[in-house]
Amino acid sequence: MLNDAAQQAQQAMDRGAHILVYKFIDPIDDSFVTAPMLGIAPQIEAVEALGWQLDRFSAVEGEAGGGQHIAVICLFRR
């Protein structure tokens, strides 16, 4: 079963798209601690497994829904 990002990537492929911009959001406990982003890495891997290549990304931290989150905006190409 594909995760949401992979489902969207597959739909983009089915439409014939060659560029996919996807926003991943992950909660963070402490922005001053280096740690893996366990909620985002598997989703990026799933998109890449479909043949997309992560070309560029940008990240920003912010508060939403009562907690700190990070948004990673990724540009994939195929």
C-alpha positions, -999 to 999 in steps of 0.1 A, spaced: 0 0 0 13 34 -10 15 62 16 -2 95 8 29 111 -8 35 81 -30 -2 80 -40 0 116 -51 33 109 -69 17 80 -88 -13 101 -98 11 128 -111 29 101 -131 -4 88 -145 -12 124 -156 21 126 -174 37 151 -150 75 154 -149 76 177 -119 60 172 -85 61 197 -56 51 181 -23 49 196 12 57 172 41 48 184 77 63 167 107 60 176 144 92 184 163 99 183 200 129 205 201 143 225 172 177 228 189 183 190 188 197 171 158 176 141 151 162 121 122 129 132 107 113 98 110 79 109 96 93 124 64 122 101 53 100 71 46 76 92 25 105 106 4 118 71 -1 84 59 -12 81 87 -38 117 80 -51 108 43 -53 83 52 -80 111 67 -101 110 103 -89 142 120 -80 144 146 -52 159 176 -69 156 204 -43 140 211 -10 134 238 15 124 236 51 108 260 76 98 256 113 66 271 128 39 267 153 6 252 142 -21 233 160 -5 239 194 29 225 186 61 231 167 62 216 132 86 215 103 74 218 68 97 204 41 88 214 6 103 190 -20 107 193 -57 108 159 -74 116 153 -111 113 123 -134 
